[in-house]
Amino acid sequence: MIALLHYPLQVTKAFRQSIAYLPSLLALGYFLVGLLAVVPHEGFISMPGWLDFVRFNDKDTLRTLLSTLIAGMISLVVFSFSMVMSVLSQAGGQFSHKLVFGLVTERHHQWVLGNYLGTILFILMLLMVPENGDSPGTWRSLAAYLGVAMVIHCLALFVYFIHKASQTVQVNSVVAGLHLATSRSLASLKHHQQSPRYMQVADTTPAAAPASCHRFEIRSRQTGFIQNANFAEIAEIAASIDGVIHLNFSPGDFTLADFPLLYVDAPDEPDRACADELLALLLYGEGESIEDIHVHGLTQLMEMAVKALSPGTNDPGTARLCINQLTDLLRRRLDFDPCNAMVDQHNRVRVTWPVESFESLIYRVFTPILHYGKDDVTIGLSLLKALKSLSLYAEGTERRLLQAYAERVIGALADAAHHRLDRDFISARLNGGEHRLDLPDQLGYRG
């Protein structure tokens, strides 16, 4: 049953995340209003006589007005989304290309598009359905005035759209949006894993199967990004076969067809139906979803910083802004350790999965920035400041990791500083600010 419902649920989620979701709903609402406007109303709705003054004298006047409105709306749509393509072209050259689709699918852009399309659909219905008699009735005349109000509303949305589109390509707005989305993803993960069924185990690498069990593998049947998995349902299936299921991937990983996704430790081999149900509980998606996986938000901020450091862009200010946001997100990540196992009602481990360690995150987001910004002293100092700030919230292994990485950054600064003034400037800032790292007072020089 789960396998049968998997495809419709995937299609529904893909539709809700697509650019067509809100425009489709809004267009449907306008269609229903247009249907109400063109159906015969005699015998159902009686119009008061004092509204006769709104009636048009002849059909040609009404059709001319509607034709003018729909022509203006089509021109407005063409102009608006020509501007969108210009904005996307600029964003693609300035930011990471992964952000371009996200800029298009923002909810306010979809809202404007839906109102545009719905207004055109409503006016088109008034034009296509003829009116009986020599002159339009009160009902049809009121519908025409409603069309005028819709067009005026779209003009107001056009002003709003220009404002939002201009903000979309501002660096501060893009970086703040990525930071907010990643913060929400981290908060959601932290809240979700407060359930007593989630726990941490020392190592998710499957050990040898117990003597009472055998190890079986279940291979994937499709290629793509696995955004998430229904751990609760997988745990129930593991309990039903009295076994433990080890996921051989982290959420967000790209896996190939015929890849060993799951290892099952159970007394008996799972049958085909059980394997189908387990595979159906894995949620595939296109691209990188920040809402599901916070690591993608960190990666996209890193890619923005690297793009800003490229010779074609040459914008170290944006890179420093991204480093500041990354520092805050990594500090939030230090507040908790993501769980990597789920237990059943009897506190027996039923599902395990690998999670990305803090060491891996630091290497993933800071190493590319250090590599591409190694010749810029301000970038090296920004990274060192970030590591010093993080050391205030780290303990044990994490602080030793930050210490080692700070030494690497200082080494890169020493390589980049060939002039005495540069070395003096850096040395004055090595131990500045609050931190809990063991840093030198003077910058060593590598001649």
QUIMO-V342942 format. One record per backbone hydrogen bond with DSSP energy under -1.0 kcal/mol. CO is the residue of the C=O (numbers start at 1). NH is the residue of the N-H. E is the energy in kcal/mol with one decimal. If there is no record, write none. Layout:
# QUIMO-V342942
{{CO	NH	E} {CO	NH	E}}
This chain:
# QUIMO-V342942
{{1	5	-1.8} {2	6	-1.0} {5	9	-2.0} {6	10	-2.3} {7	11	-2.6} {8	12	-2.4} {9	13	-2.4} {10	14	-2.5} {11	15	-2.3} {12	16	-2.2} {13	17	-1.6} {18	21	-1.1} {20	24	-1.9} {21	25	-1.9} {22	26	-2.7} {23	27	-2.6} {24	28	-2.1} {25	29	-2.0} {26	30	-2.4} {27	31	-2.3} {28	32	-2.1} {29	33	-1.9} {30	34	-2.8} {31	35	-2.5} {32	36	-2.0} {33	37	-1.6} {34	38	-1.5} {35	39	-1.5} {41	44	-2.0} {41	45	-2.7} {48	51	-1.5} {49	52	-2.0} {51	54	-1.8} {52	55	-1.5} {58	62	-1.1} {59	63	-2.8} {60	64	-2.5} {61	65	-2.1} {62	66	-2.6} {63	67	-2.6} {64	68	-2.2} {65	69	-2.3} {66	70	-2.6} {67	71	-2.1} {68	72	-2.3} {69	73	-2.3} {70	74	-2.2} {71	75	-2.0} {72	76	-2.2} {73	77	-2.5} {74	78	-2.4} {75	79	-2.5} {76	80	-2.6} {77	81	-2.4} {78	82	-1.2} {79	83	-1.7} {80	84	-1.3} {81	85	-1.4} {82	86	-1.8} {83	87	-2.4} {84	88	-2.8} {85	89	-2.3} {86	90	-2.0} {87	91	-2.7} {88	92	-2.8} {89	93	-1.3} {90	94	-1.5} {91	95	-3.3} {96	99	-1.7} {99	103	-1.9} {100	104	-1.5} {101	105	-2.0} {106	110	-1.9} {107	111	-2.4} {108	112	-2.0} {109	113	-2.3} {110	114	-2.6} {111	115	-2.0} {112	116	-2.2} {113	117	-2.7} {114	118	-2.5} {115	119	-2.2} {116	120	-2.1} {117	121	-2.4} {118	122	-2.5} {119	123	-2.4} {120	124	-2.3} {121	125	-2.0} {122	126	-1.7} {123	127	-1.8} {124	128	-2.1} {125	129	-1.9} {137	141	-2.3} {138	142	-2.6} {139	143	-1.8} {140	144	-1.9} {141	145	-2.2} {142	146	-2.0} {143	147	-2.0} {144	148	-1.9} {145	149	-2.2} {146	150	-2.3} {147	151	-2.1} {148	152	-2.3} {149	153	-2.4} {150	154	-2.1} {151	155	-1.9} {152	156	-1.9} {153	157	-2.2} {154	158	-1.9} {155	159	-1.6} {156	160	-2.0} {157	161	-2.9} {158	162	-2.3} {159	163	-2.0} {160	164	-2.5} {161	165	-2.8} {162	166	-2.1} {163	167	-1.5} {164	168	-1.8} {167	170	-1.5} {170	174	-2.3} {171	175	-2.8} {172	176	-2.3} {173	177	-2.2} {174	178	-2.2} {175	179	-2.5} {176	180	-2.5} {177	181	-2.4} {178	182	-2.4} {179	183	-2.4} {180	184	-2.3} {181	185	-1.9} {182	186	-2.4} {183	187	-2.6} {184	188	-2.7} {185	189	-2.2} {186	190	-2.5} {187	191	-2.5} {188	192	-2.7} {189	193	-1.9} {191	194	-1.3} {195	198	-1.8} {197	343	-2.5} {199	340	-1.5} {199	341	-1.4} {210	213	-1.8} {214	266	-2.2} {216	264	-3.8} {218	261	-1.2} {218	262	-2.0} {220	258	-2.2} {224	255	-2.5} {225	285	-2.2} {226	252	-4.3} {228	283	-2.8} {229	231	-1.5} {230	234	-2.2} {231	235	-2.5} {232	236	-1.8} {233	237	-2.1} {234	238	-2.4} {235	239	-2.3} {236	240	-2.1} {237	241	-1.4} {238	243	-2.9} {244	265	-3.1} {245	352	-1.9} {246	263	-2.4} {250	253	-2.3} {253	226	-2.4} {255	224	-2.2} {256	259	-1.1} {259	220	-2.8} {259	261	-1.4} {261	248	-3.5} {262	218	-2.7} {263	246	-3.3} {264	216	-2.7} {265	244	-2.0} {266	214	-2.5} {271	275	-2.1} {272	276	-2.4} {273	277	-2.1} {274	278	-2.2} {275	279	-2.4} {276	280	-1.9} {279	282	-1.3} {281	230	-2.1} {283	227	-2.1} {283	228	-1.4} {289	293	-1.9} {294	298	-1.7} {295	299	-2.4} {296	300	-2.3} {297	301	-1.9} {298	302	-2.0} {299	303	-2.5} {300	304	-2.0} {301	305	-2.0} {302	306	-2.4} {303	307	-2.5} {304	308	-2.2} {305	309	-1.3} {307	310	-1.0} {308	315	-3.8} {310	314	-3.0} {315	319	-1.3} {316	320	-2.4} {317	321	-2.0} {318	322	-2.3} {319	323	-2.1} {320	324	-2.1} {321	325	-1.9} {322	326	-2.6} {323	327	-2.2} {324	328	-1.7} {325	329	-2.2} {326	330	-2.7} {327	331	-2.0} {328	332	-2.0} {329	333	-2.0} {330	334	-1.6} {340	353	-2.1} {341	199	-2.1} {342	350	-3.1} {342	351	-1.8} {344	347	-1.8} {348	344	-1.9} {350	245	-3.1} {351	342	-2.3} {352	247	-3.2} {357	361	-2.0} {358	362	-2.5} {359	363	-2.2} {360	364	-2.5} {361	365	-2.4} {362	366	-2.4} {366	370	-2.6} {367	371	-2.5} {368	372	-2.5} {369	373	-1.9} {373	376	-1.6} {376	380	-1.9} {377	381	-2.5} {378	382	-1.9} {379	383	-2.4} {380	384	-2.2} {381	385	-2.4} {382	386	-2.2} {383	387	-2.3} {384	388	-2.3} {385	389	-2.4} {386	390	-2.3} {387	391	-1.6} {389	392	-1.1} {390	393	-1.8} {395	398	-1.4} {396	400	-2.1} {397	401	-2.2} {398	402	-2.2} {399	403	-2.4} {400	404	-2.2} {401	405	-2.3} {402	406	-2.4} {403	407	-2.0} {404	408	-1.5} {405	409	-2.2} {406	410	-2.5} {407	411	-2.0} {408	412	-2.0} {409	413	-2.3} {410	414	-2.3} {411	415	-1.9} {412	416	-1.7} {413	417	-1.7} {416	418	-1.1} {419	423	-2.2} {420	424	-2.6} {421	425	-2.4} {422	426	-2.4} {423	427	-2.8} {424	428	-1.9} {426	429	-1.7}}
